[in-house]
Amino acid sequence: MRVLVIGGTGKIGRHLVHGLRAAGVEATAASRHPEADGIALGMADAHAVEAAAKGFDAAYLTTPLGPDEGEIGTAAVAALRRAGVGKIVYLAIHNLEAMREIPHFETKIPVKQAVLSEASGVVLQPNFFFQNDLMALPAILDAGIYPLPIGTAGVWSIDVADIARAAVNALTGDGWNGRAVPLCGPQKLTGPMIAQNWSSATGRAVIYPGDDVAPFVAAMRAQIPGFTDWMANDFTLMMQITQRDGCPATEEDRAATEAIVGQKLIRHSEFAANALKENRS
């Protein structure tokens, strides 16, 4: 089996390529800035996507954040199918339709629909990522604050390693064909709870300073190359809506996650402890 991992050098893609290869699958990463054994690919060029995908049995698809994400994503799905790719596994977001006020949720909906228009398609819908915390690590370690303004309504964040395990199983098995599968962590988390986990991991006080979104967006603008006004509005709405509603998960969502991951889910406290060890090594 040959699998093309589009976005294969990102947070999830690296784990996914490793997991597929460990399972005996021939996996090739495609990205704008590939490693030596990867493929250079710009998602906006559907002809390039089609050419790159020829000869692959399945593809894992992520789409680039932006106002044209829906158009780029649906064109990529069509290109993959023209190339003869038999299965597409698409990474979307949990509660996609319920939280479609957030622009980068809305833009993923047509891509999800395109993937599920064929019976072999699978859409993975993860909640927030634990690894979002890593961009805040300097603030956590140096200032003793957890600055991501997720509020207190609660999110069900998940580790990218568990998302990658779900993707491996979706790509190599047929049990999830034709489904949108929620991916959530094992517990509800709030800003103060996450700060407490980091306090436990670091052995020093880490506080949640409150729900002001503006400093977070300003920090993202400083950290992310090419950060646009569209992204600033998107991130602002995402945090405001998350503070209002959370990003909830049901018992059925958690059961579906455990089934596709196939093992005990990583807890945020475990992630924080491991991230701190890696930062110190």
DOKOL-523096 format. One record per atom (N, C-alpha, C): atom name; residue number from 1; x, y, z. Coordinates in steps of 0.2 Angstrom, whole numbers, plus 5000, padded with zeros to 4 digits. Example, Ala and Ser with C-alpha at 12.3 -4.5 7.8 and 13.67 -1.06 7.14 Angstrom:
2
 atom seq    X    Y    Z
    N   1 5066 4972 5039
   CA   1 5062 4978 5039
    C   1 5066 4984 5039
    N   2 5064 4989 5035
   CA   2 5068 4995 5036
    C   2 5064 5000 5039
***
This chain:
281
 atom seq    X    Y    Z
    N   1 5004 4994 5000
   CA   1 5000 5000 5000
    C   1 5004 5006 5000
    N   2 5003 5011 4996
   CA   2 5006 5017 4995
    C   2 5002 5023 4998
    N   3 5004 5027 5002
   CA   3 5000 5033 5005
    C   3 5004 5039 5004
    N   4 5000 5044 5001
   CA   4 5003 5051 5001
    C   4 5000 5055 5007
    N   5 5005 5058 5011
   CA   5 5003 5062 5016
    C   5 5004 5069 5015
    N   6 4999 5072 5013
   CA   6 4999 5080 5011
    C   6 4999 5084 5018
    N   7 5004 5088 5018
   CA   7 5006 5091 5025
    C   7 5010 5087 5029
    N   8 5014 5083 5026
   CA   8 5018 5077 5030
    C   8 5023 5080 5034
    N   9 5025 5086 5034
   CA   9 5030 5089 5038
    C   9 5027 5093 5044
    N  10 5021 5093 5045
   CA  10 5017 5097 5050
    C  10 5017 5093 5057
    N  11 5013 5096 5062
   CA  11 5013 5093 5068
    C  11 5010 5085 5068
    N  12 5005 5084 5064
   CA  12 5002 5078 5064
    C  12 5006 5074 5058
    N  13 5007 5077 5053
   CA  13 5010 5073 5047
    C  13 5016 5069 5049
    N  14 5021 5072 5053
   CA  14 5027 5068 5055
    C  14 5025 5062 5059
    N  15 5021 5063 5063
   CA  15 5019 5057 5067
    C  15 5016 5052 5063
    N  16 5011 5054 5058
   CA  16 5008 5050 5054
    C  16 5013 5046 5049
    N  17 5017 5049 5046
   CA  17 5022 5046 5042
    C  17 5026 5040 5045
    N  18 5028 5042 5051
   CA  18 5032 5037 5056
    C  18 5027 5031 5057
    N  19 5021 5033 5059
   CA  19 5016 5027 5061
    C  19 5015 5023 5055
    N  20 5014 5026 5049
   CA  20 5012 5022 5043
    C  20 5018 5017 5041
    N  21 5024 5020 5042
   CA  21 5030 5016 5040
    C  21 5031 5011 5045
    N  22 5030 5012 5052
   CA  22 5030 5007 5057
    C  22 5025 5001 5056
    N  23 5020 5003 5052
   CA  23 5015 4998 5051
    C  23 5016 4994 5044
    N  24 5022 4996 5041
   CA  24 5024 4992 5035
    C  24 5021 4995 5029
    N  25 5018 5002 5029
   CA  25 5015 5005 5023
    C  25 5021 5010 5020
    N  26 5021 5010 5014
   CA  26 5025 5015 5010
    C  26 5022 5022 5011
    N  27 5025 5026 5015
   CA  27 5022 5033 5016
    C  27 5026 5038 5013
    N  28 5024 5043 5009
   CA  28 5028 5048 5006
    C  28 5025 5055 5009
    N  29 5029 5059 5011
   CA  29 5026 5066 5014
    C  29 5027 5071 5008
    N  30 5022 5075 5007
   CA  30 5021 5080 5002
    C  30 5020 5087 5006
    N  31 5024 5092 5005
   CA  31 5023 5099 5008
    C  31 5027 5104 5004
    N  32 5026 5110 5006
   CA  32 5029 5116 5002
    C  32 5037 5115 5003
    N  33 5039 5113 5009
   CA  33 5046 5112 5011
    C  33 5047 5105 5013
    N  34 5048 5101 5008
   CA  34 5049 5094 5010
    C  34 5056 5092 5012
    N  35 5056 5086 5016
   CA  35 5063 5084 5017
    C  35 5065 5080 5011
    N  36 5071 5077 5012
   CA  36 5075 5074 5007
    C  36 5071 5068 5003
    N  37 5067 5065 5007
   CA  37 5063 5059 5004
    C  37 5056 5061 5002
    N  38 5054 5067 5003
   CA  38 5047 5070 5001
    C  38 5046 5073 4995
    N  39 5040 5075 4994
   CA  39 5038 5078 4987
    C  39 5036 5086 4989
    N  40 5039 5090 4984
   CA  40 5037 5097 4985
    C  40 5030 5098 4982
    N  41 5026 5101 4986
   CA  41 5019 5102 4983
    C  41 5016 5108 4986
    N  42 5013 5112 4982
   CA  42 5009 5118 4984
    C  42 5002 5116 4983
    N  43 4998 5116 4988
   CA  43 4991 5114 4988
    C  43 4986 5118 4983
    N  44 4988 5124 4981
   CA  44 4984 5128 4977
    C  44 4984 5126 4970
    N  45 4989 5122 4968
   CA  45 4990 5120 4961
    C  45 4987 5113 4960
    N  46 4981 5113 4958
   CA  46 4977 5106 4958
    C  46 4981 5101 4953
    N  47 4983 5104 4947
   CA  47 4987 5100 4943
    C  47 4993 5097 4946
    N  48 4996 5100 4950
   CA  48 5002 5098 4954
    C  48 5000 5092 4959
    N  49 4994 5093 4962
   CA  49 4992 5088 4966
    C  49 4990 5082 4963
    N  50 4987 5082 4957
   CA  50 4985 5077 4953
    C  50 4992 5073 4951
    N  51 4997 5076 4948
   CA  51 5003 5073 4946
    C  51 5006 5070 4952
    N  52 5007 5073 4958
   CA  52 5010 5070 4963
    C  52 5007 5064 4966
    N  53 5000 5063 4965
   CA  53 4996 5058 4968
    C  53 4996 5052 4964
    N  54 4998 5052 4958
   CA  54 4998 5046 4953
    C  54 5002 5040 4956
    N  55 4999 5035 4956
   CA  55 5002 5029 4959
    C  55 5001 5027 4966
    N  56 4997 5032 4970
   CA  56 4996 5031 4977
    C  56 4989 5028 4978
    N  57 4989 5024 4983
   CA  57 4982 5020 4984
    C  57 4978 5024 4989
    N  58 4981 5028 4993
   CA  58 4977 5032 4998
    C  58 4981 5039 4999
    N  59 4977 5044 5002
   CA  59 4980 5050 5003
    C  59 4977 5053 5010
    N  60 4981 5056 5014
   CA  60 4979 5060 5019
    C  60 4980 5067 5017
    N  61 4974 5071 5019
   CA  61 4974 5078 5016
    C  61 4973 5083 5022
    N  62 4977 5088 5022
   CA  62 4975 5094 5026
    C  62 4975 5100 5021
    N  63 4972 5105 5023
   CA  63 4971 5111 5019
    C  63 4973 5117 5022
    N  64 4976 5122 5018
   CA  64 4979 5128 5021
    C  64 4974 5133 5024
    N  65 4975 5136 5029
   CA  65 4971 5141 5032
    C  65 4970 5147 5028
    N  66 4964 5149 5027
   CA  66 4963 5155 5023
    C  66 4956 5155 5020
    N  67 4954 5161 5017
   CA  67 4948 5162 5015
    C  67 4946 5157 5009
    N  68 4951 5155 5005
   CA  68 4950 5151 4999
    C  68 4951 5144 5001
    N  69 4951 5142 5007
   CA  69 4953 5135 5009
    C  69 4948 5130 5006
    N  70 4941 5132 5006
   CA  70 4936 5128 5003
    C  70 4937 5126 4996
    N  71 4939 5131 4992
   CA  71 4940 5130 4985
    C  71 4946 5126 4984
    N  72 4952 5128 4987
   CA  72 4958 5124 4987
    C  72 4957 5117 4989
    N  73 4953 5115 4994
   CA  73 4952 5109 4996
    C  73 4948 5105 4992
    N  74 4942 5107 4989
   CA  74 4938 5103 4985
    C  74 4942 5102 4978
    N  75 4946 5107 4976
   CA  75 4949 5105 4970
    C  75 4955 5100 4971
    N  76 4958 5100 4977
   CA  76 4962 5095 4979
    C  76 4959 5088 4979
    N  77 4953 5087 4982
   CA  77 4949 5081 4982
    C  77 4948 5079 4975
    N  78 4946 5083 4971
   CA  78 4945 5081 4964
    C  78 4951 5079 4960
    N  79 4956 5082 4962
   CA  79 4963 5080 4958
    C  79 4965 5074 4961
    N  80 4965 5072 4967
   CA  80 4967 5066 4970
    C  80 4962 5060 4967
    N  81 4956 5061 4966
   CA  81 4952 5056 4963
    C  81 4954 5055 4955
    N  82 4955 5061 4952
   CA  82 4957 5060 4945
    C  82 4964 5056 4944
    N  83 4968 5056 4949
   CA  83 4974 5053 4949
    C  83 4973 5045 4951
    N  84 4967 5043 4953
   CA  84 4966 5036 4955
    C  84 4967 5035 4962
    N  85 4967 5039 4966
   CA  85 4968 5038 4973
    C  85 4961 5035 4976
    N  86 4962 5029 4979
   CA  86 4956 5026 4981
    C  86 4952 5028 4987
    N  87 4957 5031 4992
   CA  87 4954 5033 4998
    C  87 4957 5039 5000
    N  88 4953 5044 5003
   CA  88 4955 5050 5005
    C  88 4953 5051 5013
    N  89 4958 5052 5017
   CA  89 4956 5054 5024
    C  89 4958 5061 5025
    N  90 4953 5065 5027
   CA  90 4954 5072 5027
    C  90 4953 5074 5035
    N  91 4958 5079 5036
   CA  91 4958 5082 5043
    C  91 4954 5088 5044
    N  92 4948 5088 5047
   CA  92 4944 5094 5048
    C  92 4944 5096 5055
    N  93 4939 5098 5058
   CA  93 4939 5100 5065
    C  93 4932 5097 5068
    N  94 4933 5096 5075
   CA  94 4927 5094 5079
    C  94 4922 5100 5079
    N  95 4915 5098 5079
   CA  95 4910 5102 5080
    C  95 4910 5107 5074
    N  96 4912 5105 5068
   CA  96 4913 5109 5062
    C  96 4906 5113 5060
    N  97 4901 5110 5060
   CA  97 4895 5113 5058
    C  97 4892 5118 5064
    N  98 4892 5115 5070
   CA  98 4890 5119 5076
    C  98 4893 5125 5077
    N  99 4900 5125 5075
   CA  99 4904 5131 5076
    C  99 4906 5135 5070
    N 100 4902 5134 5065
   CA 100 4904 5137 5058
    C 100 4904 5145 5058
    N 101 4902 5148 5064
   CA 101 4903 5155 5064
    C 101 4911 5157 5063
    N 102 4915 5152 5065
   CA 102 4922 5153 5065
    C 102 4924 5152 5058
    N 103 4927 5157 5054
   CA 103 4929 5156 5047
    C 103 4932 5150 5045
    N 104 4937 5148 5049
   CA 104 4941 5142 5046
    C 104 4938 5135 5048
    N 105 4932 5136 5051
   CA 105 4927 5130 5052
    C 105 4923 5130 5046
    N 106 4920 5135 5044
   CA 106 4916 5136 5038
    C 106 4919 5134 5032
    N 107 4925 5136 5031
   CA 107 4929 5134 5025
    C 107 4930 5127 5024
    N 108 4930 5123 5029
   CA 108 4932 5116 5029
    C 108 4925 5112 5027
    N 109 4919 5115 5028
   CA 109 4913 5111 5027
    C 109 4913 5108 5020
    N 110 4914 5112 5014
   CA 110 4913 5109 5008
    C 110 4918 5104 5006
    N 111 4924 5104 5009
   CA 111 4929 5099 5008
    C 111 4927 5093 5011
    N 112 4924 5093 5017
   CA 112 4922 5087 5021
    C 112 4916 5084 5016
    N 113 4912 5088 5014
   CA 113 4906 5085 5009
    C 113 4909 5082 5003
    N 114 4914 5085 5000
   CA 114 4917 5082 4994
    C 114 4921 5075 4996
    N 115 4924 5075 5002
   CA 115 4927 5068 5004
    C 115 4922 5063 5005
    N 116 4917 5065 5008
   CA 116 4912 5060 5010
    C 116 4907 5058 5004
    N 117 4908 5062 4999
   CA 117 4904 5060 4993
    C 117 4905 5053 4990
    N 118 4911 5050 4992
   CA 118 4912 5044 4990
    C 118 4913 5039 4996
    N 119 4911 5033 4995
   CA 119 4910 5029 5001
    C 119 4916 5027 5005
    N 120 4922 5028 5001
   CA 120 4928 5026 5004
    C 120 4931 5032 5009
    N 121 4928 5038 5008
   CA 121 4931 5044 5011
    C 121 4930 5044 5019
    N 122 4935 5046 5022
   CA 122 4935 5047 5030
    C 122 4937 5054 5032
    N 123 4933 5057 5036
   CA 123 4934 5064 5039
    C 123 4936 5063 5046
    N 124 4942 5065 5048
   CA 124 4944 5065 5055
    C 124 4942 5072 5058
    N 125 4939 5073 5064
   CA 125 4937 5079 5066
    C 125 4940 5080 5073
    N 126 4946 5082 5074
   CA 126 4949 5083 5081
    C 126 4947 5090 5084
    N 127 4947 5089 5091
   CA 127 4946 5095 5095
    C 127 4952 5099 5095
    N 128 4953 5104 5100
   CA 128 4959 5107 5101
    C 128 4965 5102 5101
    N 129 4971 5105 5100
   CA 129 4977 5100 5101
    C 129 4981 5102 5107
    N 130 4983 5097 5111
   CA 130 4988 5099 5116
    C 130 4994 5103 5114
    N 131 4996 5101 5108
   CA 131 5002 5104 5105
    C 131 5002 5112 5104
    N 132 4995 5114 5104
   CA 132 4995 5122 5104
    C 132 4998 5125 5110
    N 133 4999 5122 5115
   CA 133 5002 5124 5121
    C 133 5010 5126 5120
    N 134 5013 5122 5115
   CA 134 5020 5123 5114
    C 134 5022 5130 5112
    N 135 5018 5133 5108
   CA 135 5019 5140 5106
    C 135 5019 5145 5112
    N 136 5016 5143 5117
   CA 136 5015 5147 5123
    C 136 5021 5145 5129
    N 137 5025 5140 5127
   CA 137 5030 5138 5132
    C 137 5034 5143 5135
    N 138 5037 5148 5131
   CA 138 5041 5153 5134
    C 138 5037 5157 5139
    N 139 5031 5158 5138
   CA 139 5027 5162 5143
    C 139 5025 5158 5149
    N 140 5024 5151 5148
   CA 140 5023 5147 5154
    C 140 5029 5146 5158
    N 141 5035 5145 5155
   CA 141 5041 5144 5159
    C 141 5044 5151 5161
    N 142 5044 5156 5158
   CA 142 5048 5162 5159
    C 142 5043 5167 5164
    N 143 5037 5167 5162
   CA 143 5032 5172 5165
    C 143 5027 5169 5170
    N 144 5027 5162 5170
   CA 144 5022 5158 5174
    C 144 5015 5160 5173
    N 145 5013 5161 5166
   CA 145 5006 5162 5164
    C 145 5005 5157 5158
    N 146 4999 5155 5158
   CA 146 4996 5151 5152
    C 146 4992 5156 5148
    N 147 4994 5158 5142
   CA 147 4991 5164 5139
    C 147 4986 5162 5134
    N 148 4984 5156 5132
   CA 148 4979 5154 5127
    C 148 4972 5155 5130
    N 149 4969 5160 5128
   CA 149 4962 5162 5131
    C 149 4956 5158 5129
    N 150 4957 5151 5131
   CA 150 4952 5147 5129
    C 150 4945 5147 5134
    N 151 4946 5151 5140
   CA 151 4940 5152 5144
    C 151 4939 5146 5149
    N 152 4933 5146 5151
   CA 152 4931 5141 5156
    C 152 4925 5136 5154
    N 153 4922 5137 5148
   CA 153 4917 5133 5146
    C 153 4919 5126 5145
    N 154 4926 5125 5142
   CA 154 4929 5119 5142
    C 154 4930 5116 5135
    N 155 4936 5114 5133
   CA 155 4937 5110 5127
    C 155 4940 5103 5129
    N 156 4939 5099 5124
   CA 156 4942 5092 5125
    C 156 4948 5091 5120
    N 157 4953 5094 5122
   CA 157 4959 5094 5118
    C 157 4962 5087 5118
    N 158 4966 5085 5112
   CA 158 4969 5079 5111
    C 158 4976 5080 5109
    N 159 4980 5074 5110
   CA 159 4987 5074 5108
    C 159 4987 5073 5100
    N 160 4992 5076 5097
   CA 160 4993 5075 5090
    C 160 4995 5067 5089
    N 161 4998 5064 5093
   CA 161 5000 5057 5092
    C 161 4994 5053 5092
    N 162 4989 5054 5096
   CA 162 4983 5051 5095
    C 162 4979 5052 5089
    N 163 4979 5058 5087
   CA 163 4976 5060 5080
    C 163 4980 5056 5075
    N 164 4986 5055 5075
   CA 164 4990 5052 5070
    C 164 4989 5044 5070
    N 165 4988 5042 5076
   CA 165 4986 5034 5077
    C 165 4979 5033 5073
    N 166 4974 5038 5074
   CA 166 4968 5037 5071
    C 166 4968 5038 5064
    N 167 4973 5042 5061
   CA 167 4974 5043 5054
    C 167 4977 5036 5051
    N 168 4982 5033 5054
   CA 168 4984 5027 5052
    C 168 4979 5022 5051
    N 169 4975 5021 5056
   CA 169 4969 5016 5056
    C 169 4964 5018 5051
    N 170 4963 5024 5050
   CA 170 4958 5026 5045
    C 170 4960 5024 5038
    N 171 4967 5026 5037
   CA 171 4970 5025 5030
    C 171 4971 5017 5029
    N 172 4972 5013 5034
   CA 172 4974 5006 5032
    C 172 4968 5001 5033
    N 173 4963 5004 5036
   CA 173 4957 4999 5037
    C 173 4951 5002 5034
    N 174 4945 4998 5034
   CA 174 4939 5000 5031
    C 174 4934 5002 5036
    N 175 4935 5001 5042
   CA 175 4930 5001 5047
    C 175 4927 5008 5048
    N 176 4930 5013 5046
   CA 176 4928 5020 5046
    C 176 4926 5023 5040
    N 177 4926 5020 5034
   CA 177 4924 5022 5028
    C 177 4917 5026 5028
    N 178 4917 5031 5024
   CA 178 4910 5035 5024
    C 178 4908 5039 5030
    N 179 4913 5039 5035
   CA 179 4911 5042 5041
    C 179 4915 5049 5043
    N 180 4912 5053 5046
   CA 180 4915 5059 5050
    C 180 4916 5057 5057
    N 181 4923 5056 5059
   CA 181 4924 5053 5066
    C 181 4927 5059 5070
    N 182 4923 5060 5076
   CA 182 4926 5065 5081
    C 182 4932 5062 5084
    N 183 4937 5067 5086
   CA 183 4943 5065 5089
    C 183 4943 5070 5095
    N 184 4943 5067 5101
   CA 184 4943 5072 5107
    C 184 4947 5068 5112
    N 185 4950 5072 5117
   CA 185 4954 5069 5122
    C 185 4949 5066 5128
    N 186 4953 5064 5133
   CA 186 4949 5060 5138
    C 186 4945 5064 5143
    N 187 4947 5071 5143
   CA 187 4943 5075 5149
    C 187 4942 5082 5146
    N 188 4937 5085 5149
   CA 188 4936 5092 5148
    C 188 4942 5096 5151
    N 189 4944 5101 5148
   CA 189 4949 5106 5150
    C 189 4947 5113 5150
    N 190 4949 5117 5155
   CA 190 4948 5124 5155
    C 190 4955 5128 5155
    N 191 4955 5134 5154
   CA 191 4961 5138 5155
    C 191 4964 5137 5161
    N 192 4961 5138 5167
   CA 192 4964 5137 5174
    C 192 4966 5130 5175
    N 193 4962 5125 5172
   CA 193 4964 5118 5173
    C 193 4971 5116 5169
    N 194 4972 5119 5163
   CA 194 4978 5118 5159
    C 194 4984 5121 5163
    N 195 4982 5127 5166
   CA 195 4988 5131 5169
    C 195 4990 5127 5175
    N 196 4985 5124 5179
   CA 196 4987 5119 5185
    C 196 4991 5113 5182
    N 197 4989 5110 5177
   CA 197 4993 5105 5174
    C 197 5001 5107 5173
    N 198 5001 5113 5170
   CA 198 5008 5116 5169
    C 198 5012 5117 5176
    N 199 5008 5120 5181
   CA 199 5011 5121 5187
    C 199 5013 5114 5190
    N 200 5010 5109 5189
   CA 200 5012 5102 5192
    C 200 5018 5100 5188
    N 201 5018 5101 5182
   CA 201 5024 5099 5178
    C 201 5030 5103 5179
    N 202 5029 5109 5180
   CA 202 5035 5113 5181
    C 202 5038 5114 5188
    N 203 5033 5112 5193
   CA 203 5034 5113 5200
    C 203 5034 5121 5202
    N 204 5031 5125 5198
   CA 204 5031 5132 5200
    C 204 5024 5134 5198
    N 205 5022 5140 5201
   CA 205 5015 5143 5200
    C 205 5014 5145 5192
    N 206 5009 5142 5189
   CA 206 5007 5145 5182
    C 206 5000 5147 5183
    N 207 4998 5153 5181
   CA 207 4991 5155 5182
    C 207 4988 5156 5175
    N 208 4982 5156 5175
   CA 208 4978 5158 5169
    C 208 4976 5165 5170
    N 209 4978 5170 5165
   CA 209 4977 5177 5167
    C 209 4971 5180 5165
    N 210 4966 5176 5161
   CA 210 4960 5178 5160
    C 210 4959 5178 5152
    N 211 4953 5180 5150
   CA 211 4950 5179 5143
    C 211 4952 5184 5138
    N 212 4956 5189 5139
   CA 212 4957 5194 5134
    C 212 4960 5191 5128
    N 213 4957 5192 5123
   CA 213 4960 5189 5116
    C 213 4965 5193 5113
    N 214 4965 5199 5114
   CA 214 4969 5204 5110
    C 214 4977 5202 5111
    N 215 4979 5201 5117
   CA 215 4986 5199 5117
    C 215 4988 5192 5114
    N 216 4984 5188 5114
   CA 216 4985 5181 5110
    C 216 4985 5182 5103
    N 217 4981 5186 5100
   CA 217 4981 5187 5093
    C 217 4987 5191 5091
    N 218 4989 5196 5095
   CA 218 4995 5200 5094
    C 218 5001 5195 5094
    N 219 5001 5190 5099
   CA 219 5007 5186 5099
    C 219 5007 5181 5093
    N 220 5001 5179 5090
   CA 220 5001 5175 5084
    C 220 5003 5179 5078
    N 221 5002 5185 5078
   CA 221 5004 5189 5072
    C 221 5012 5190 5072
    N 222 5015 5190 5078
   CA 222 5022 5191 5079
    C 222 5025 5184 5077
    N 223 5022 5178 5079
   CA 223 5025 5172 5078
    C 223 5024 5168 5071
    N 224 5019 5170 5068
   CA 224 5017 5166 5062
    C 224 5018 5170 5056
    N 225 5023 5168 5052
   CA 225 5025 5172 5045
    C 225 5018 5172 5041
    N 226 5017 5178 5038
   CA 226 5012 5179 5033
    C 226 5005 5179 5037
    N 227 5005 5181 5043
   CA 227 4999 5181 5047
    C 227 4995 5187 5044
    N 228 4989 5186 5042
   CA 228 4984 5191 5039
    C 228 4979 5194 5043
    N 229 4976 5199 5041
   CA 229 4970 5202 5045
    C 229 4964 5197 5045
    N 230 4964 5193 5040
   CA 230 4959 5187 5040
    C 230 4960 5182 5045
    N 231 4966 5181 5046
   CA 231 4968 5176 5051
    C 231 4967 5179 5058
    N 232 4968 5186 5059
   CA 232 4967 5189 5065
    C 232 4960 5189 5067
    N 233 4955 5190 5062
   CA 233 4948 5190 5064
    C 233 4946 5183 5065
    N 234 4949 5178 5062
   CA 234 4947 5171 5063
    C 234 4949 5169 5070
    N 235 4955 5170 5072
   CA 235 4958 5168 5078
    C 235 4954 5172 5084
    N 236 4952 5178 5083
   CA 236 4948 5182 5088
    C 236 4941 5178 5089
    N 237 4938 5177 5083
   CA 237 4931 5174 5084
    C 237 4932 5167 5087
    N 238 4937 5163 5085
   CA 238 4938 5156 5087
    C 238 4938 5156 5095
    N 239 4942 5161 5098
   CA 239 4943 5161 5105
    C 239 4937 5164 5108
    N 240 4933 5169 5105
   CA 240 4927 5172 5108
    C 240 4922 5166 5109
    N 241 4921 5163 5103
   CA 241 4916 5158 5103
    C 241 4917 5152 5107
    N 242 4924 5150 5108
   CA 242 4926 5145 5112
    C 242 4925 5147 5120
    N 243 4926 5153 5121
   CA 243 4924 5155 5128
    C 243 4917 5155 5130
    N 244 4913 5157 5125
   CA 244 4906 5157 5125
    C 244 4903 5150 5126
    N 245 4905 5145 5121
   CA 245 4902 5139 5121
    C 245 4906 5133 5122
    N 246 4913 5134 5123
   CA 246 4917 5128 5123
    C 246 4918 5125 5117
    N 247 4921 5119 5117
   CA 247 4921 5115 5111
    C 247 4920 5108 5114
    N 248 4913 5106 5115
   CA 248 4911 5101 5119
    C 248 4912 5094 5115
    N 249 4912 5089 5119
   CA 249 4912 5082 5117
    C 249 4907 5078 5121
    N 250 4904 5073 5117
   CA 250 4899 5069 5121
    C 250 4902 5062 5122
    N 251 4899 5058 5126
   CA 251 4901 5051 5128
    C 251 4902 5047 5121
    N 252 4898 5048 5116
   CA 252 4898 5045 5110
    C 252 4905 5047 5106
    N 253 4906 5054 5107
   CA 253 4912 5056 5103
    C 253 4918 5053 5107
    N 254 4918 5052 5113
   CA 254 4924 5049 5116
    C 254 4925 5042 5115
    N 255 4919 5038 5114
   CA 255 4919 5031 5113
    C 255 4922 5030 5105
    N 256 4920 5035 5101
   CA 256 4922 5034 5094
    C 256 4930 5036 5093
    N 257 4932 5040 5097
   CA 257 4939 5042 5097
    C 257 4943 5036 5100
    N 258 4941 5033 5105
   CA 258 4945 5027 5108
    C 258 4945 5022 5103
    N 259 4939 5021 5100
   CA 259 4939 5015 5095
    C 259 4944 5016 5089
    N 260 4944 5022 5086
   CA 260 4948 5023 5081
    C 260 4956 5024 5083
    N 261 4957 5026 5088
   CA 261 4964 5027 5091
    C 261 4967 5020 5093
    N 262 4963 5016 5096
   CA 262 4965 5009 5097
    C 262 4969 5008 5103
    N 263 4969 5013 5107
   CA 263 4973 5013 5114
    C 263 4971 5018 5118
    N 264 4973 5018 5125
   CA 264 4972 5023 5130
    C 264 4974 5030 5127
    N 265 4970 5035 5128
   CA 265 4971 5041 5126
    C 265 4976 5045 5130
    N 266 4980 5049 5128
   CA 266 4985 5053 5131
    C 266 4981 5058 5135
    N 267 4983 5059 5141
   CA 267 4980 5065 5145
    C 267 4985 5071 5145
    N 268 4982 5077 5146
   CA 268 4985 5083 5146
    C 268 4991 5083 5151
    N 269 4990 5081 5157
   CA 269 4995 5081 5162
    C 269 5001 5077 5159
    N 270 5000 5071 5156
   CA 270 5006 5067 5153
    C 270 5009 5071 5147
    N 271 5005 5074 5143
   CA 271 5008 5078 5138
    C 271 5013 5084 5141
    N 272 5010 5087 5146
   CA 272 5014 5093 5149
    C 272 5021 5090 5152
    N 273 5020 5085 5155
   CA 273 5027 5082 5158
    C 273 5032 5080 5153
    N 274 5029 5077 5148
   CA 274 5034 5075 5142
    C 274 5036 5081 5138
    N 275 5032 5086 5137
   CA 275 5035 5092 5134
    C 275 5040 5095 5137
    N 276 5039 5095 5144
   CA 276 5044 5099 5148
    C 276 5051 5095 5148
    N 277 5051 5088 5148
   CA 277 5057 5084 5148
    C 277 5060 5085 5141
    N 278 5056 5085 5136
   CA 278 5059 5087 5129
    C 278 5062 5094 5129
    N 279 5059 5098 5132
   CA 279 5062 5105 5131
    C 279 5069 5106 5135
    N 280 5069 5102 5140
   CA 280 5075 5102 5145
    C 280 5081 5098 5142
    N 281 5079 5093 5137
   CA 281 5084 5089 5134
    C 281 5088 5092 5129
***
